[in-house]
């Protein structure tokens, strides 16, 4: 009988050990999820938008090359001061460029990375369209808009290149905005 009691005792200990292991694993997973979300909470970003360190990191996260203007006014600082991604693989990105003179955001480039898909809604949040008109970016049809973004007025161009949606926004020179838009392409795709 003592062998049966010993076996039951070992079985009970094994169940307790497995329960403790499951509890520790679940607690660690929740803790890591909270720590991973903390930077977004601190920066006040939506859960589905992530700040990344560079254009290269955004391309790794999205699994696609980003369109970057080859014409870049000397009044703007490179690299972008903010690179945000949304939607994971096949999602979209937002690059914010500041003026060298005062460090204020002057140009914003948003783009989808999947042909036929819109720019993820979280990146376009806080935008109110005031006026629109048709125009072109090179040979491509485009829409020029005057918009408010978080209460601030911006001029905006929206067009598609290789089936991917792009939006370029400025508080500065509209001619420079058109030149930047015309020159925007992915590496290796003129």
C-alpha positions, 0 to 999 in steps of 0.5 A: 500500500505504501507504493500506491500512496507514494505513487499518488504523492509523486503524481500530485507533486507532478501536477503541482509542479506543472501548474506552477510552471504554467503559472510562471510561463503565463505571468512572464508572457503577460509581463513581456507583453506589458513591457513591449507596449510600454513605449507606445503608452509613454509616447501616447501612440495607438497600439497598432502604430509603432515608432521604429528607429530608422527607415531600414528598420521600417522596411524590415518590419513591413517586409518591403522597400519604402519610396523615398524622394531623390529630390530632398530640399536642403532646408530639411534635415535627414534622416527623418526625425520620426519613422512610424509603421502600422499594420505589420507586414504589408502595412504602411509607414510614415516619415516625418522630416523637420526644418533645419532652421527650427526643428519643426515638422515640415514634410510628412511622407505616408505610404502603403507597401502593398499595391492596391491597399490604402495607407493604414487608417491609424497613420491617417488619423486626425486629418480633416480635408478642407479642399481638394483639386485634381492634379498630376505627379509626373504622368500620374493622376493625383489629388492636391488637398488642403487639410488640417492635421491635429488643427494645423493647416497642411498642403497635401498630395496623394497619388499612386506609384506601382499601385502603392498609395503615397501621401506627401504633406508640407507646411512649406514650399508647394513647388518643392513638394511636387518635386519631392513627389515626382522623385519618390521611388523605391530603391532600384525602381526609377 
